[in-house]
Amino acid sequence: MLAPSEEKSDVSKDRFSEELEQVFGHFPRCHMKNLLGDFKAEGRENIFKPTIWNECLHQDSDENGVREVDFAISKKSGC
């Protein structure tokens, strides 16, 4: 899967997010999953550190960065 860059339309970003949701949906909910890759995202503000630590080259988040963190947070399981 290829993540759309920041300048792409919201439609293409939403389509990517839906595809990512489908892929994650194929795995059991309580199994550990690691999501790795270049999501063409930027940002490492302090509020995101519990999710992404310091693993970003950019200081400020762009829309793709926020989408990536939101997805990761939404997948945290209470198992």
DAPE-V343362 format. One record per residue. N is the residue number from 1. RES is the residue in three letters. PSI is psi in whole degrees, -180 to 180 (NA if undefined). D_CENTER is the distance of its C-alpha to the mean C-alpha in whole Angstrom. Layout:
BEGIN
n=N res=RES psi=PSI d_center=D_CENTER
n=N res=RES psi=PSI d_center=D_CENTER
END
This chain:
BEGIN
n=1 res=MET psi=138 d_center=13
n=2 res=LEU psi=119 d_center=13
n=3 res=ALA psi=140 d_center=10
n=4 res=PRO psi=146 d_center=12
n=5 res=SER psi=169 d_center=13
n=6 res=GLU psi=-36 d_center=13
n=7 res=GLU psi=-6 d_center=17
n=8 res=LYS psi=165 d_center=16
n=9 res=SER psi=157 d_center=17
n=10 res=ASP psi=-31 d_center=15
n=11 res=VAL psi=-46 d_center=16
n=12 res=SER psi=-34 d_center=15
n=13 res=LYS psi=-41 d_center=11
n=14 res=ASP psi=-39 d_center=12
n=15 res=ARG psi=-43 d_center=13
n=16 res=PHE psi=-45 d_center=10
n=17 res=SER psi=-41 d_center=8
n=18 res=GLU psi=-41 d_center=12
n=19 res=GLU psi=-41 d_center=12
n=20 res=LEU psi=-42 d_center=9
n=21 res=GLU psi=-42 d_center=10
n=22 res=GLN psi=-43 d_center=14
n=23 res=VAL psi=-48 d_center=13
n=24 res=PHE psi=-31 d_center=12
n=25 res=GLY psi=-17 d_center=15
n=26 res=HIS psi=-13 d_center=17
n=27 res=PHE psi=148 d_center=17
n=28 res=PRO psi=142 d_center=19
n=29 res=ARG psi=-40 d_center=17
n=30 res=CYS psi=4 d_center=19
n=31 res=HIS psi=144 d_center=18
n=32 res=MET psi=134 d_center=16
n=33 res=LYS psi=136 d_center=13
n=34 res=ASN psi=128 d_center=11
n=35 res=LEU psi=113 d_center=8
n=36 res=LEU psi=148 d_center=9
n=37 res=GLY psi=174 d_center=9
n=38 res=ASP psi=107 d_center=9
n=39 res=PHE psi=16 d_center=7
n=40 res=LYS psi=39 d_center=10
n=41 res=ALA psi=152 d_center=8
n=42 res=GLU psi=146 d_center=11
n=43 res=GLY psi=141 d_center=12
n=44 res=ARG psi=44 d_center=13
n=45 res=GLU psi=158 d_center=15
n=46 res=ASN psi=-35 d_center=16
n=47 res=ILE psi=-21 d_center=15
n=48 res=PHE psi=-9 d_center=11
n=49 res=LYS psi=-36 d_center=13
n=50 res=PRO psi=-22 d_center=14
n=51 res=THR psi=-46 d_center=10
n=52 res=ILE psi=0 d_center=10
n=53 res=TRP psi=-132 d_center=13
n=54 res=ASN psi=26 d_center=15
n=55 res=GLU psi=49 d_center=13
n=56 res=CYS psi=144 d_center=12
n=57 res=LEU psi=-13 d_center=15
n=58 res=HIS psi=145 d_center=15
n=59 res=GLN psi=-41 d_center=16
n=60 res=ASP psi=140 d_center=15
n=61 res=SER psi=142 d_center=12
n=62 res=ASP psi=-178 d_center=12
n=63 res=GLU psi=-41 d_center=11
n=64 res=ASN psi=-37 d_center=8
n=65 res=GLY psi=-44 d_center=7
n=66 res=VAL psi=-41 d_center=7
n=67 res=ARG psi=-44 d_center=6
n=68 res=GLU psi=-46 d_center=2
n=69 res=VAL psi=-42 d_center=5
n=70 res=ASP psi=-42 d_center=6
n=71 res=PHE psi=-48 d_center=5
n=72 res=ALA psi=-43 d_center=5
n=73 res=ILE psi=-39 d_center=9
n=74 res=SER psi=-19 d_center=10
n=75 res=LYS psi=-2 d_center=10
n=76 res=LYS psi=132 d_center=12
n=77 res=SER psi=149 d_center=16
n=78 res=GLY psi=21 d_center=19
n=79 res=CYS psi=NA d_center=21
END
